[in-house]
């Protein structure tokens, strides 16, 4: 039976991790004992990080794959798996030990089922820190001295943030970088600094 993997990811608002969802149609006829390998591969800033989730060859089982599961991560359609940045390794070096850095990510889920290799890749713009920085902007609401230009720029910043994410999802890393650099420069000009240090 052919498998069409469908991966979905979601970054935590505080960037402490991101969640992966398996939206594959595992119809009746598939058996979990035929899954022998599950691996997560993340490309960030030119480096490839990996996190082996399941491997019958060495008894790795980070996902606790069980017979009651309806997808790779649990018994519910909403089941998911939290990926901590310290577990994503480039060789022996973790992505970070604290937060998921803002940036463009190419995330691939690799599965071996019945001795056949499958994979699915999604591209994401993770911007939790940038969103938190933007949330510090003060709206200029002094009704007697309304700063229309400053409000225009602040609303532009808030409109550009989802545009950054859309650029990533549409596989446009150059546009993603251009947008995020613009937002960062506008925030810098308003003395909004980084929330945390990676």
C-alpha positions as CSV (number, residue, x, y, z in Angstrom):
1,X,0.0,0.0,0.0
2,X,1.4,3.4,-1.0
3,X,1.5,6.1,1.7
4,X,1.2,9.8,1.1
5,X,2.7,11.4,4.2
6,X,1.2,14.8,5.3
7,X,3.2,16.8,7.8
8,X,2.0,19.9,9.6
9,X,4.0,21.9,12.2
10,X,3.2,24.6,14.7
11,X,5.6,26.7,16.7
12,X,4.8,27.4,20.3
13,X,4.1,31.1,21.1
14,X,7.0,31.2,23.4
15,X,9.3,29.4,21.0
16,X,10.3,26.8,23.5
17,X,9.4,24.1,21.0
18,X,7.4,23.3,17.9
19,X,4.8,20.6,17.4
20,X,4.6,18.1,14.5
21,X,1.3,16.7,13.4
22,X,0.8,13.6,11.2
23,X,-2.2,14.2,9.0
24,X,-1.6,11.1,6.8
25,X,-4.6,9.0,5.9
26,X,-3.7,5.8,7.7
27,X,-6.7,3.8,6.5
28,X,-7.5,0.3,7.7
29,X,-5.0,-2.1,6.3
30,X,-1.9,-0.3,7.6
31,X,-0.3,-1.9,10.6
32,X,2.1,-0.1,12.9
33,X,4.4,-3.1,13.2
34,X,5.4,-2.4,9.6
35,X,6.8,1.0,10.6
36,X,10.5,0.5,11.2
37,X,11.9,4.0,11.1
38,X,10.7,7.6,11.7
39,X,13.1,10.5,11.5
40,X,12.7,14.3,11.6
41,X,15.1,16.4,9.5
42,X,15.3,20.2,9.9
43,X,17.3,22.5,7.7
44,X,17.9,25.9,9.3
45,X,20.5,28.5,8.3
46,X,22.2,26.1,5.9
47,X,22.7,23.3,8.5
48,X,20.7,20.1,8.7
49,X,19.6,19.0,12.1
50,X,18.1,15.6,12.8
51,X,16.0,13.9,15.5
52,X,15.5,10.2,15.3
53,X,12.0,9.4,16.6
54,X,11.7,5.7,16.0
55,X,14.0,2.9,14.9
56,X,13.5,-0.8,15.4
57,X,17.1,-1.4,14.6
58,X,18.3,0.2,17.9
59,X,15.0,0.3,19.9
60,X,14.6,4.0,19.6
61,X,11.0,5.0,20.4
62,X,10.6,8.7,21.2
63,X,6.9,8.6,20.0
64,X,5.8,5.5,22.0
65,X,4.2,4.1,18.8
66,X,1.3,1.9,19.9
67,X,-1.4,-0.3,18.4
68,X,-4.2,2.1,19.4
69,X,-2.6,5.0,17.5
70,X,-4.5,6.5,14.5
71,X,-1.4,8.4,13.4
72,X,2.3,8.3,14.2
73,X,1.8,10.5,17.3
74,X,-1.3,9.2,19.1
75,X,-4.8,7.9,19.1
76,X,-6.5,11.2,18.4
77,X,-6.5,13.1,15.1
78,X,-5.2,16.0,17.1
79,X,-2.2,14.1,18.5
80,X,1.1,15.7,18.0
81,X,4.7,15.5,19.1
82,X,6.7,18.3,20.8
83,X,10.1,18.9,19.4
84,X,12.5,20.5,21.8
85,X,15.4,22.4,20.1
86,X,18.0,20.6,22.2
87,X,17.0,17.3,20.5
88,X,17.6,18.6,17.0
89,X,21.2,17.7,16.4
90,X,23.7,18.8,13.7
91,X,26.2,16.0,14.4
92,X,26.3,16.4,18.2
93,X,25.5,20.1,18.3
94,X,21.9,21.0,19.2
95,X,20.0,23.7,17.4
96,X,19.9,25.6,20.7
97,X,19.4,24.7,24.4
98,X,16.7,27.3,24.9
99,X,14.4,28.6,22.2
100,X,13.6,28.0,18.5
101,X,15.4,30.8,16.7
102,X,13.3,33.0,14.3
103,X,14.0,32.0,10.7
104,X,13.1,30.0,7.7
105,X,12.8,26.2,8.3
106,X,12.6,23.3,5.9
107,X,11.2,20.4,7.9
108,X,11.0,16.8,6.6
109,X,9.4,13.8,8.2
110,X,10.9,10.5,7.0
111,X,9.2,7.2,7.5
112,X,10.1,3.6,6.5
113,X,7.0,1.5,6.2
114,X,7.1,-2.1,4.9
115,X,10.7,-1.6,3.8
116,X,9.7,1.4,1.6
117,X,11.0,4.9,2.4
118,X,8.5,7.9,2.4
119,X,8.9,11.5,3.3
120,X,7.0,14.8,3.4
121,X,8.5,18.3,3.6
122,X,7.0,21.6,4.7
123,X,8.6,25.0,4.8
124,X,7.8,27.3,7.7
125,X,8.7,30.8,8.9
126,X,9.0,30.6,12.7
127,X,8.7,34.1,14.1
128,X,7.6,33.8,17.7
129,X,10.2,36.3,18.9
130,X,9.4,38.8,16.2
131,X,5.7,38.6,17.1
132,X,6.5,39.2,20.8
133,X,8.7,42.1,19.9
134,X,5.9,43.6,17.8
135,X,3.4,43.2,20.6
136,X,5.5,45.8,22.6
137,X,4.6,48.5,20.2
138,X,2.6,51.3,21.8
139,X,-0.4,52.3,19.8
140,X,-0.5,56.1,19.4
141,X,-4.0,56.8,20.6
142,X,-3.7,60.3,22.0
143,X,-6.8,61.8,20.5
144,X,-5.6,65.3,20.7
145,X,-2.2,64.6,19.1
146,X,-2.8,61.6,16.9
147,X,0.3,60.4,15.1
148,X,-1.1,59.1,11.9
149,X,2.3,58.3,10.3
150,X,3.5,56.3,13.3
151,X,0.2,54.4,13.4
152,X,0.6,53.7,9.7
153,X,4.0,52.2,10.2
154,X,2.9,50.1,13.2
155,X,0.0,48.7,11.4
156,X,2.3,48.0,8.4
157,X,4.5,46.0,10.8
158,X,1.6,43.9,12.0
159,X,0.5,43.3,8.4
160,X,4.0,42.3,7.3
161,X,4.3,39.6,10.0
162,X,1.8,37.2,8.4
163,X,3.3,38.1,5.0
164,X,6.6,36.8,6.2
165,X,5.1,33.5,7.2
166,X,3.2,33.2,3.9
167,X,6.5,33.8,2.0
168,X,8.0,30.8,3.8
169,X,5.0,28.6,3.2
170,X,5.2,29.5,-0.5
171,X,8.8,28.5,-0.6
172,X,10.2,32.0,-1.1
173,X,13.1,32.2,1.4
174,X,14.5,35.4,-0.3
175,X,11.2,37.2,0.1
176,X,10.9,35.9,3.7
177,X,14.3,37.3,4.6
178,X,13.5,40.6,2.9
179,X,10.3,41.0,4.9
180,X,11.7,39.9,8.2
181,X,14.7,42.3,7.8
182,X,12.3,45.1,7.1
183,X,10.2,44.4,10.2
184,X,13.4,44.1,12.3
185,X,14.7,47.4,11.1
186,X,11.3,49.1,11.8
187,X,11.3,47.6,15.3
188,X,15.0,48.6,15.9
189,X,14.1,52.2,14.9
190,X,11.5,52.1,17.7
191,X,14.0,50.7,20.3
192,X,12.2,47.4,20.4
193,X,15.0,44.9,21.2
194,X,15.2,41.1,21.2
195,X,13.1,39.3,23.8
196,X,15.7,36.6,24.5
197,X,19.2,35.6,23.8
198,X,19.8,32.4,21.9
